[in-house]
């Protein structure tokens, strides 16, 4: 799963974890296992304020963009985050 981040100044808490093609965002699971290779799930079809892009499956891998909240004195890594390629299941370590 490739997670791309869109940083935003806000005071929310974001907790992500991955299990297969299921991304859990703040305790709510989003299952993308039925998305076929080469397909796109439009952002408008997903009821989640944290997902800010369409969800694509490219070469078998889920790709999407997530809001990344950060504080007023955020590090460079939080303000300009690199994408994360999650190959293992578990909690996502955010660049904040």
N, CA, C and O of each residue as an XYZ file, in Angstrom:
384
protein
N       0.852     -1.166      0.000
C       0.000      0.000      0.000
C       0.901      1.233      0.000
O       1.804      1.361      0.827
N       0.640      2.132     -0.938
C       1.417      3.364     -1.012
C       0.567      4.498     -0.451
O      -0.511      4.800     -0.964
N       1.072      5.117      0.607
C       0.389      6.230      1.244
C       1.129      7.520      0.911
O       2.314      7.674      1.203
N       0.407      8.425      0.302
C       0.933      9.748     -0.028
C       0.257     10.706      0.945
O      -0.926     10.549      1.244
N       0.982     11.678      1.433
C       0.431     12.562      2.454
C       0.244     13.983      1.937
O       1.056     14.507      1.175
N      -0.850     14.582      2.379
C      -1.140     15.982      2.110
C      -1.132     16.698      3.461
O      -2.127     16.656      4.184
N      -0.018     17.356      3.814
C       0.084     17.979      5.131
C      -0.869     19.161      5.269
O      -1.132     19.896      4.317
N      -1.373     19.312      6.483
C      -2.307     20.401      6.758
C      -2.152     20.811      8.220
O      -2.076     19.962      9.108
N      -2.107     22.103      8.456
C      -2.025     22.628      9.824
C      -3.383     22.436     10.494
O      -4.358     23.105     10.151
N      -3.431     21.518     11.447
C      -4.640     21.277     12.226
C      -4.252     20.488     13.472
O      -3.178     19.890     13.530
N      -5.125     20.494     14.453
C      -4.814     19.886     15.741
C      -5.443     18.518     15.943
O      -5.491     18.028     17.071
N      -5.929     17.888     14.876
C      -6.513     16.552     14.970
C      -5.433     15.513     15.217
O      -4.243     15.766     15.027
N      -5.872     14.352     15.641
C      -4.985     13.204     15.807
C      -5.283     12.225     14.685
O      -6.445     11.967     14.372
N      -4.251     11.686     14.086
C      -4.397     10.690     13.028
C      -3.657      9.426     13.444
O      -2.465      9.454     13.751
N      -4.397      8.309     13.447
C      -3.808      7.006     13.735
C      -4.167      6.086     12.578
O      -5.343      5.861     12.293
N      -3.149      5.559     11.917
C      -3.346      4.676     10.762
C      -2.749      3.312     11.043
O      -1.706      3.189     11.686
N      -3.433      2.286     10.546
C      -2.850      0.951     10.541
C      -3.312      0.235      9.277
O      -4.336      0.572      8.684
N      -2.526     -0.762      8.886
C      -2.791     -1.497      7.653
C      -2.830     -2.986      7.952
O      -2.019     -3.507      8.717
N      -3.790     -3.655      7.332
C      -3.872     -5.108      7.388
C      -4.311     -5.576      6.008
O      -5.487     -5.483      5.658
N      -3.359     -6.080      5.225
C      -3.673     -6.441      3.843
C      -4.062     -5.202      3.075
O      -3.309     -4.229      3.034
N      -5.245     -5.229      2.458
C      -5.755     -4.068      1.713
C      -6.750     -3.257      2.531
O      -7.520     -2.471      1.978
N      -6.733     -3.445      3.843
C      -7.599     -2.679      4.737
C      -6.759     -1.620      5.431
O      -5.761     -1.931      6.082
N      -7.171     -0.365      5.285
C      -6.521      0.745      5.971
C      -7.476      1.217      7.055
O      -8.619      1.578      6.772
N      -7.007      1.215      8.294
C      -7.828      1.676      9.411
C      -7.372      3.080      9.774
O      -6.201      3.323     10.066
N      -8.342      4.003      9.748
C      -8.074      5.411     10.015
C      -8.846      5.803     11.264
O     -10.077      5.817     11.265
N      -8.116      6.122     12.329
C      -8.731      6.486     13.609
C      -9.810      5.495     14.027
O     -10.888      5.886     14.476
N      -9.510      4.220     13.874
C     -10.406      3.162     14.324
C     -11.451      2.708     13.330
O     -12.172      1.747     13.602
N     -11.560      3.371     12.177
C     -12.556      3.009     11.163
C     -11.851      2.297     10.009
O     -10.971      2.876      9.372
N     -12.233      1.033      9.731
C     -11.581      0.292      8.643
C     -12.157      0.652      7.270
O     -13.365      0.828      7.109
N     -11.265      0.754      6.294
C     -11.632      0.984      4.894
C     -11.017     -0.160      4.096
O      -9.798     -0.258      3.957
N     -11.887     -1.022      3.577
C     -11.450     -2.253      2.915
C     -11.408     -2.032      1.404
O     -12.440     -1.813      0.771
N     -10.213     -2.091      0.838
C     -10.030     -1.894     -0.601
C      -9.687     -3.202     -1.313
O      -9.198     -3.184     -2.443
N      -9.939     -4.324     -0.663
C      -9.564     -5.626     -1.219
C     -10.335     -5.972     -2.492
O      -9.837     -6.746     -3.310
N     -11.520     -5.429     -2.680
C     -12.319     -5.745     -3.865
C     -11.982     -4.869     -5.071
O     -12.541     -5.069     -6.149
N     -11.077     -3.902     -4.907
C     -10.695     -3.018     -6.006
C      -9.752     -3.766     -6.944
O      -8.641     -4.121     -6.550
N     -10.190     -4.011     -8.193
C      -9.343     -4.781     -9.111
C      -8.136     -3.982     -9.604
O      -8.116     -2.753     -9.541
N      -7.145     -4.701    -10.091
C      -5.942     -4.071    -10.617
C      -6.300     -3.126    -11.762
O      -7.063     -3.488    -12.657
N      -5.747     -1.922    -11.729
C      -6.000     -0.930    -12.761
C      -7.244     -0.097    -12.518
O      -7.527      0.821    -13.288
N      -7.994     -0.396    -11.463
C      -9.254      0.309    -11.190
C      -9.034      1.490    -10.256
O      -8.021      1.593     -9.564
N     -10.029      2.380    -10.266
C     -10.028      3.563     -9.421
C     -11.346      3.653     -8.671
O     -12.418      3.493     -9.255
N     -11.256      3.907     -7.383
C     -12.430      4.193     -6.566
C     -12.431      5.696     -6.346
O     -11.519      6.220     -5.706
N     -13.443      6.412     -6.864
C     -13.453      7.869     -6.734
C     -13.528      8.320     -5.272
O     -14.190      7.691     -4.447
N     -12.857      9.389     -4.982
C     -12.851      9.979     -3.642
C     -14.270     10.204     -3.145
O     -14.558      9.992     -1.967
N     -15.151     10.626     -4.027
C     -16.526     10.928     -3.650
C     -17.285      9.695     -3.158
O     -18.301      9.827     -2.476
N     -16.802      8.505     -3.496
C     -17.472      7.265     -3.083
C     -17.020      6.809     -1.696
O     -17.532      5.820     -1.171
N     -16.070      7.521     -1.104
C     -15.517      7.138      0.192
C     -15.920      8.182      1.223
O     -15.601      9.362      1.076
N     -16.613      7.753      2.252
C     -17.064      8.661      3.300
C     -15.985      8.788      4.372
O     -16.085      8.212      5.455
N     -14.941      9.566      4.034
C     -13.824      9.742      4.961
C     -13.139     11.075      4.663
O     -12.630     11.292      3.564
N     -13.134     11.958      5.652
C     -12.507     13.269      5.456
C     -10.998     13.184      5.322
O     -10.379     14.108      4.796
N     -10.382     12.084      5.789
C      -8.933     11.938      5.773
C      -8.407     11.507      4.414
O      -7.263     11.805      4.072
N      -9.224     10.811      3.635
C      -8.801     10.377      2.298
C      -9.121     11.506      1.336
O     -10.286     11.861      1.158
N      -8.095     12.073      0.713
C      -8.276     13.274     -0.099
C      -7.968     13.046     -1.572
O      -7.715     13.996     -2.314
N      -7.990     11.781     -1.993
C      -7.758     11.467     -3.400
C      -8.595     10.256     -3.770
O      -9.194      9.604     -2.915
N      -8.621      9.974     -5.053
C      -9.164      8.698     -5.490
C      -8.252      7.600     -4.937
O      -7.093      7.849     -4.604
N      -8.791      6.390     -4.846
C      -7.989      5.233     -4.449
C      -7.763      4.403     -5.701
O      -8.715      4.021     -6.381
N      -6.515      4.129     -6.001
C      -6.152      3.390     -7.206
C      -5.447      2.097     -6.835
O      -4.778      2.012     -5.806
N      -5.607      1.089     -7.688
C      -4.777     -0.107     -7.564
C      -3.897     -0.131     -8.808
O      -4.382     -0.316     -9.924
N      -2.598      0.058     -8.597
C      -1.618      0.125     -9.666
C      -0.617     -1.009     -9.453
O       0.032     -1.088     -8.409
N      -0.498     -1.883    -10.450
C       0.400     -3.034    -10.341
C       0.149     -3.832     -9.068
O       1.082     -4.305     -8.418
N      -1.133     -3.973     -8.723
C      -1.522     -4.754     -7.556
C      -1.451     -4.029     -6.234
O      -1.829     -4.589     -5.205
N      -0.974     -2.791     -6.234
C      -0.776     -2.038     -4.999
C      -1.807     -0.923     -4.865
O      -2.065     -0.197     -5.826
N      -2.397     -0.784     -3.681
C      -3.327      0.308     -3.393
C      -2.521      1.588     -3.204
O      -1.502      1.596     -2.514
N      -2.995      2.683     -3.831
C      -2.363      3.996     -3.687
C      -3.437      5.023     -3.355
O      -4.485      5.066     -3.999
N      -3.169      5.854     -2.342
C      -4.108      6.910     -1.983
C      -3.387      8.013     -1.224
O      -2.269      7.832     -0.742
N      -4.051      9.159     -1.130
C      -3.503     10.310     -0.420
C      -4.333     10.559      0.828
O      -5.564     10.562      0.789
N      -3.630     10.767      1.940
C      -4.225     10.964      3.255
C      -3.820     12.346      3.779
O      -2.680     12.772      3.594
N      -4.757     13.044      4.433
C      -4.399     14.276      5.128
C      -3.434     13.941      6.258
O      -3.607     12.939      6.951
N      -2.433     14.767      6.440
C      -1.484     14.593      7.535
C      -1.529     15.849      8.403
O      -0.941     16.870      8.048
N      -2.228     15.776      9.545
C      -2.293     16.958     10.408
C      -0.949     17.207     11.088
O      -0.236     16.269     11.445
N      -0.618     18.476     11.259
C       0.605     18.809     11.990
C       0.402     20.107     12.746
O      -0.440     20.932     12.393
N       1.192     20.265     13.790
C       1.106     21.450     14.645
C       1.793     22.655     14.047
O       2.356     22.600     12.953
N       1.733     23.747     14.791
C       2.280     25.020     14.322
C       3.792     24.975     14.137
O       4.323     25.655     13.259
N       4.481     24.198     14.936
C       5.943     24.121     14.857
C       6.381     22.778     14.288
O       7.293     22.140     14.814
N       5.737     22.360     13.230
C       5.998     21.045     12.645
C       7.396     20.958     12.046
O       7.962     21.946     11.578
N       7.924     19.752     12.077
C       9.233     19.497     11.485
C       9.144     19.578      9.959
O       8.057     19.590      9.381
N      10.303     19.633      9.334
C      10.367     19.627      7.872
C       9.734     18.346      7.319
O       9.033     18.382      6.307
N       9.983     17.217      7.986
C       9.445     15.928      7.549
C       7.919     15.905      7.581
O       7.290     15.271      6.733
N       7.324     16.591      8.551
C       5.857     16.647      8.646
C       5.269     17.602      7.612
O       4.183     17.357      7.088
N       5.975     18.681      7.318
C       5.460     19.659      6.350
C       5.700     19.235      4.906
O       4.981     19.665      4.004
N       6.702     18.400      4.683
C       7.036     17.920      3.343
C       7.275     16.406      3.393
O       8.388     15.939      3.151
N       6.224     15.648      3.710
C       6.410     14.201      3.933
C       6.654     13.417      2.653
O       6.107     13.727      1.595
N       7.476     12.411      2.777
C       7.710     11.470      1.686
C       6.602     10.413      1.719
O       6.091     10.098      2.794
N       6.225      9.865      0.575
C       5.258      8.754      0.574
C       5.815      7.559      1.342
O       7.029      7.385      1.452
N       4.917      6.749      1.864
C       5.292      5.535      2.573
C       4.767      4.343      1.792
O       3.589      4.297      1.438
N       5.632      3.386      1.524
C       5.224      2.117      0.908
C       5.144      1.079      2.018
O       6.165      0.615      2.525
N       3.925      0.722      2.387
C       3.693     -0.248      3.460
C       3.701     -1.650      2.867
O       2.799     -2.011      2.111
N       4.702     -2.433      3.202
C       4.743     -3.814      2.736
C       4.287     -4.772      3.832
O       3.823     -5.874      3.541
N       4.417     -4.358      5.077
C       3.997     -5.176      6.211
C       2.744     -4.598      6.848
O       2.457     -3.408      6.723
N       2.014     -5.453      7.525
C       0.845     -5.007      8.265
C       1.276     -4.393      9.589
O       2.347     -4.697     10.116
N       0.417     -3.520     10.116
C       0.690     -2.914     11.421
C       0.409     -1.431     11.400
O      -0.123     -0.892     10.429
N       0.774     -0.784     12.487
C       0.561      0.645     12.607
C       1.505      1.395     11.681
O       2.665      1.015     11.516
N       0.996      2.465     11.078
C       1.785      3.297     10.179
C       2.514      4.341     11.023
O       1.893      5.074     11.792
N       3.821      4.400     10.874
C       4.612      5.423     11.565
C       4.568      6.686     10.717
O       5.113      6.742      9.615
N       3.900      7.698     11.268
C       3.706      8.945     10.532
C       4.909      9.863     10.678
O       5.582      9.844     11.708
N       5.185     10.663      9.662
C       6.341     11.572      9.696
C       6.046     12.862     10.452
O       6.207     13.957      9.913
N       5.607     12.726     11.720
C       5.324     13.914     12.527
C       6.030     13.835     13.859
O       5.911     14.747     14.676
